[in-house]
Amino acid sequence: MPTAAEQFLKGHDARLHDHVRISSGGHSYEGRIMPAHRFSGEHVIVLKLANGYNIGVSCEDAELELLERAAPSPDVTVTAASPPNDLPPLTVLGTGGTIASYVDYQTGAVHPAKSAEELVAAVKDLANIASIRADALLSLASEDMQPDDWVKIATRVSELHAKDGNGVVIGHGTDTMTYTAAALAFQLPSLQAPVVLTGAQRSSDRPSTDAHLNLAGAARTALTDLGEVAVAMHASPSDDFVAIWRGTRVRKAHSSRRDAFTAPNGGQLGSVGNTVEFDAEYRPVANETRLEAGFDPDVALVWSHPALTASDWEAVTAGKKGVVIAGTGLGHVGSHLHDAIRTTARDGVVAMTTQCLAGSTNLNIYRNGRELGEAGVVEAGDTLPETALVKLMWLLKHRPDSIAADIEENLAGELGTRRFLD
């Protein structure tokens, strides 16, 4: 049955790609009629504006003026090009996020697509890099990703590696990508093929999208001998190359820029243009992929600040098996909280990180730090707070008898072996 938008266009003898002016709600919009997709409302007409952006206009109580009829399409048969047979195989695992999103022109919101095939089809360069198999596992916005979803992703990666031993690219929302990358790194301590997460700050329908370059860079990275979980995202605001980050060291540092990611304590592993260049040592692929899936989410992350009170601390940490503190400076919390922290540390693990953008903890420099150490707080060194949280959840599940010691051990590249004070 035709939608209200289709009936409106037919009633005005307007066709796909015609140049029109639509007046609605006291405003006029001029552009070419574009195909609607399943995320568009039934009464919404999609116009391509002169600046290259698309906009959705309601046909309700609207007027349409035909400015120019679209040229007829040439009478040709289009045959889908077959990728070369000698390309290496690769799986693109879809989980949602902006990289697999479309704009809902009724509300202006961005919603995840349902199919990983849509993601692959949108990036033509992939057809020249690898023989792609698309696997739609999840369809979640980044902020909706939960620890149980980390388990599903790791389990699926393990299954895919056992089946064909090929690299896996994971399309993921950028907001919580670093949590998922860390979660996969701890759950997959041994990899027989690369696992590379990538995403997009801007959806693929926008002229400034970063989805295409990021996916191509991630695909090339997934064809190397990298035996670690990695993140591949824009290295600069321009479309020049993609940076490769270690999954346990990377953090999202900007809310909207295309070069949003950085690794303040670890630097990047390498970069990708037409080829992959590694700049740092990395763990190579192993003979098999080992899976240690699962988390105990009964933890808390507390951000130290001057207004934090003992009652605040108790309200957040009560009953928790473990707590990660994002302390100030070298890992400090106001002395008025030390008694409450000492009580918490008697019954569970309290790990100290720093909320600074870079650097490590050191509880041996100042009196307050030494008191925290004496109270039972363990140092997470230069582990990022979000990575420390994921690590603690994983340790509670898999190594409950050695958590305090393992927090201070480098398990998946999350912890530097040197302490820099400059």
C-alpha positions in Angstrom: 0.0 0.0 0.0 1.5 3.4 -1.0 2.6 5.6 1.9 1.2 9.1 2.4 4.4 10.5 1.0 4.2 8.4 -2.1 0.5 9.3 -2.6 1.4 13.0 -2.2 4.2 12.8 -4.9 1.9 10.9 -7.3 -0.8 13.5 -6.8 1.6 16.2 -7.8 3.1 14.2 -10.7 6.5 14.3 -9.0 9.0 11.5 -9.5 12.2 10.2 -8.0 15.1 12.7 -8.5 12.9 15.5 -9.7 14.0 18.9 -8.5 11.2 20.4 -6.4 10.3 23.0 -3.9 8.2 21.9 -0.9 6.5 24.4 1.3 5.5 23.1 4.7 5.0 24.7 8.1 5.8 28.1 6.9 9.2 27.0 5.4 10.3 26.1 1.9 12.8 23.4 1.0 14.3 22.9 -2.4 16.1 19.8 -3.5 15.9 16.5 -5.4 13.5 13.8 -4.3 15.5 10.9 -2.9 14.4 7.3 -2.2 12.8 6.8 1.2 14.1 4.0 3.4 12.5 1.9 6.1 13.6 4.4 8.9 11.6 7.2 7.3 8.1 8.1 8.4 5.2 7.3 6.1 4.5 11.0 5.5 8.1 12.1 5.1 9.7 13.1 1.8 13.5 12.9 1.6 15.1 15.8 -0.3 18.8 16.1 -1.3 19.7 19.7 -0.7 22.2 21.7 -2.8 24.8 21.4 0.0 24.8 17.6 -0.3 22.8 16.9 2.9 19.5 15.2 3.0 16.5 16.5 4.9 13.1 15.0 5.6 10.0 17.1 5.0 6.5 16.3 6.1 3.9 16.1 3.3 1.1 16.9 5.6 -0.5 20.3 4.7 2.4 20.8 2.2 2.6 22.3 -1.2 4.9 21.1 -4.0 6.3 23.0 -7.0 8.0 21.0 -9.7 11.2 23.0 -10.7 12.9 20.5 -13.0 12.1 17.1 -14.3 14.8 14.5 -13.7 16.6 13.2 -16.8 15.4 9.7 -17.7 17.7 6.9 -16.5 19.6 5.2 -19.3 18.2 1.8 -20.3 21.0 -0.4 -19.1 21.3 -3.6 -17.2 23.4 -3.4 -14.0 25.2 -6.5 -13.0 26.8 -6.8 -9.6 30.5 -7.0 -9.8 32.0 -10.2 -8.4 35.0 -9.7 -6.1 38.3 -11.3 -7.2 38.5 -15.0 -6.2 41.9 -14.6 -4.7 41.0 -12.1 -2.0 41.5 -13.2 1.6 38.4 -14.0 3.6 37.2 -11.8 6.4 34.1 -11.5 8.6 32.4 -8.2 9.4 30.4 -8.7 12.6 27.7 -6.1 13.1 26.7 -4.9 16.6 25.1 -1.5 15.7 26.2 2.0 16.3 26.6 5.0 14.0 28.7 3.0 11.6 25.6 0.9 10.8 23.1 3.7 11.1 20.6 5.7 9.1 19.0 9.0 9.8 15.3 8.9 10.7 14.2 12.0 8.8 10.9 12.1 10.8 12.7 12.8 14.1 16.2 13.7 13.1 17.5 10.9 15.2 20.0 8.2 14.1 19.0 4.6 14.4 21.1 1.4 13.9 20.4 -0.6 10.8 19.4 -4.2 11.2 21.7 -5.9 8.7 25.5 -6.2 8.5 25.1 -6.7 4.8 23.9 -3.1 4.5 27.1 -2.0 6.3 29.3 -3.9 3.9 27.4 -2.8 0.7 27.9 0.8 1.7 31.7 0.6 1.6 32.8 -0.2 -2.0 36.5 -0.4 -1.1 35.8 -3.5 1.0 35.1 -5.5 -2.2 38.8 -4.9 -3.3 40.3 -5.7 0.1 38.8 -9.0 1.2 36.1 -11.5 0.5 33.6 -10.3 3.0 31.2 -12.4 5.0 28.7 -10.3 6.9 27.3 -11.5 10.3 24.7 -9.4 12.1 25.0 -10.4 15.7 23.5 -7.4 17.5 21.7 -4.1 16.7 22.4 -1.9 19.6 23.2 1.8 20.2 26.6 2.1 21.9 25.1 3.2 25.2 22.9 0.2 25.3 25.8 -2.3 25.3 25.9 -4.4 28.5 28.4 -6.9 29.9 26.2 -9.8 28.7 26.6 -8.4 25.2 30.4 -8.4 25.6 30.1 -12.2 26.3 28.0 -12.7 23.2 30.5 -10.9 21.0 33.5 -12.8 22.4 31.7 -16.1 22.1 30.8 -15.4 18.5 34.4 -14.4 17.7 35.6 -17.6 19.2 33.1 -19.6 17.1 34.1 -17.8 13.9 37.8 -18.4 14.5 37.1 -22.1 15.2 35.1 -22.3 12.0 37.5 -20.7 9.5 40.4 -19.0 11.4 39.8 -15.7 9.6 40.1 -12.1 10.9 37.0 -10.4 12.3 36.1 -6.7 12.0 33.5 -5.6 14.6 31.3 -2.6 13.7 30.5 -0.9 17.1 29.2 2.4 18.4 32.0 4.7 19.4 30.7 5.9 22.8 31.4 2.6 24.6 33.8 1.0 22.1 36.7 1.2 24.5 34.8 -0.8 27.1 34.0 -3.5 24.6 37.5 -3.6 23.3 38.9 -4.1 26.8 36.2 -6.7 27.5 37.2 -8.7 24.4 40.9 -8.4 25.2 40.4 -10.0 28.6 38.0 -12.7 27.4 40.2 -13.6 24.4 43.7 -13.9 25.8 44.9 -15.8 22.8 43.9 -15.1 19.2 44.5 -17.1 16.0 43.4 -14.2 13.9 43.0 -10.4 14.4 39.9 -8.9 16.1 39.5 -5.2 15.1 36.8 -2.9 16.3 35.8 0.1 14.3 33.0 2.7 14.2 31.9 6.0 12.9 31.5 9.4 14.4 29.2 10.4 11.6 26.6 8.2 9.9 27.3 6.9 6.4 24.6 9.0 4.7 26.5 12.2 5.6 29.1 13.7 3.2 31.6 13.9 6.1 31.2 10.3 7.2 34.2 8.5 8.5 32.6 5.1 8.2 34.2 4.2 4.8 37.8 4.9 5.7 37.5 3.4 9.2 36.0 0.1 7.8 38.6 -0.2 5.1 41.4 0.5 7.6 40.0 -2.1 10.0 39.7 -4.7 7.2 43.3 -4.3 6.2 44.4 -4.5 9.9 42.3 -7.7 10.3 44.4 -9.3 7.5 47.7 -9.0 9.4 49.3 -11.2 12.0 48.1 -8.9 14.9 47.2 -11.3 17.7 45.5 -8.6 19.9 42.2 -7.0 20.1 42.5 -3.6 18.5 40.6 -0.5 17.6 40.9 1.2 14.1 39.6 4.7 13.8 40.5 8.0 12.0 44.0 9.3 12.9 43.3 12.9 11.9 40.4 15.1 10.9 41.2 14.4 7.3 40.5 11.3 5.2 44.2 10.3 5.1 44.8 7.3 7.3 43.5 5.2 10.2 45.2 4.7 13.5 45.5 1.2 15.1 45.1 1.3 18.9 45.6 -1.5 21.5 42.1 -2.4 22.8 43.1 -2.0 26.4 44.9 1.3 26.0 42.5 3.4 23.9 40.0 6.0 25.0 37.5 8.2 23.3 38.7 11.7 23.9 36.4 13.8 21.8 32.6 13.6 21.5 32.3 14.4 17.8 35.6 14.8 15.9 36.5 12.1 13.5 39.9 11.7 15.1 38.2 11.1 18.5 40.4 8.3 19.8 43.8 8.4 21.5 46.0 6.2 23.7 47.5 8.6 26.3 49.7 6.1 28.0 50.5 3.7 25.2 50.5 5.4 21.8 49.2 3.8 18.7 50.3 0.4 17.4 50.4 1.5 13.8 48.5 3.2 11.0 46.7 2.2 7.8 46.6 3.9 4.4 46.8 1.6 1.5 49.0 -0.7 3.6 49.4 -1.4 7.3 52.5 0.0 9.1 53.1 -1.1 12.7 55.1 1.4 14.9 55.2 -0.6 18.1 55.6 -4.2 19.3 52.5 -6.3 19.4 51.6 -9.9 20.2 51.4 -12.0 17.1 48.6 -14.5 16.3 48.7 -17.8 18.2 47.8 -21.3 17.1 44.3 -21.1 18.6 41.8 -18.7 20.0 41.2 -19.2 23.7 37.9 -18.0 25.3 37.5 -17.1 29.0 34.1 -15.4 28.7 32.0 -13.8 31.4 32.0 -11.0 34.0 30.8 -10.3 37.5 29.2 -6.8 37.1 28.8 -6.3 40.9 31.3 -3.4 40.9 31.4 0.4 41.1 33.4 3.2 39.6 33.8 6.2 41.8 35.1 9.6 40.5 36.9 11.4 43.3 36.0 15.1 43.6 36.0 17.7 46.4 32.3 17.4 47.2 32.4 13.6 47.6 31.2 12.7 51.1 31.5 9.5 53.1 27.8 9.0 52.7 28.1 9.4 49.0 30.9 6.7 49.0 28.8 4.3 51.0 25.7 4.8 48.9 27.6 3.9 45.7 29.8 1.1 47.0 27.5 -0.7 49.5 27.4 -4.4 48.8 29.8 -4.2 45.9 32.5 -6.9 45.5 34.9 -4.4 44.0 35.5 -0.7 43.5 37.6 1.3 41.0 38.5 4.8 42.1 39.4 7.5 39.5 41.5 9.4 41.9 43.0 12.9 41.5 46.6 13.3 40.5 48.8 10.3 41.5 45.7 8.5 42.9 44.3 10.6 45.7 41.1 10.8 47.6 40.3 13.3 50.4 41.4 12.2 53.8 37.9 12.5 55.2 37.0 9.4 53.1 39.8 7.2 54.2 37.9 5.4 57.0 35.0 4.6 54.6 37.4 3.3 52.0 39.2 1.2 54.6 35.9 -0.4 55.6 35.1 -1.2 51.9 38.6 -2.6 51.3 38.1 -5.1 54.2 35.3 -6.9 52.3 36.3 -6.4 48.7 38.9 -5.0 46.3 39.5 -1.3 45.9 41.7 -0.4 43.0 43.1 3.1 42.4 43.5 4.7 38.9 44.0 8.3 38.0 41.4 10.6 36.4 44.2 12.6 34.7 44.3 12.3 30.9 47.6 10.5 31.1 50.1 9.2 33.6 50.1 6.6 36.4 49.2 6.3 40.0 51.8 6.3 42.8 50.6 6.0 46.4 54.1 6.3 47.8 54.7 10.0 47.3 52.3 11.8 49.6 50.9 11.0 53.0 47.3 10.6 51.8 48.5 8.1 49.2 50.4 6.1 51.7 47.4 6.0 54.0 45.3 4.7 51.2 47.8 2.0 50.5 47.9 1.1 54.2 44.0 1.0 54.1 44.2 -1.8 51.5 43.8 0.1 48.2 45.8 -1.5 45.4 47.3 0.5 42.5 46.2 0.0 38.9 49.1 2.1 37.7 48.5 3.7 34.3 45.5 1.5 33.5 42.7 3.6 32.2 39.7 3.8 34.6 37.3 2.2 32.2 39.7 -0.6 31.4 40.3 -1.1 35.1 36.6 -1.5 35.7 36.3 -4.1 33.0 39.4 -5.9 34.3 38.0 -6.0 37.8 34.7 -7.5 36.6 36.6 -10.1 34.6 38.9 -11.0 37.6 35.9 -11.4 39.9 34.5 -14.0 37.5 37.7 -15.9 36.7 40.3 -15.2 39.3 38.5 -14.4 42.5 41.3 -15.6 44.8 44.0 -13.4 43.3 42.3 -10.2 42.4 44.5 -7.8 44.3 47.7 -9.2 42.9 46.3 -9.5 39.4 45.2 -5.8 39.3 48.8 -4.9 39.5 49.8 -7.4 36.8 49.8 -6.7 33.0 47.4 -9.2 31.6 46.4 -7.8 28.2 48.6 -4.8 27.5 46.5 -2.6 29.8 49.3 -1.8 32.3 52.6 -0.2 31.5 55.7 -1.8 33.0 57.4 1.5 33.7 56.3 4.4 35.9 57.0 7.8 34.4 57.1 10.8 36.7 57.8 13.6 34.0 
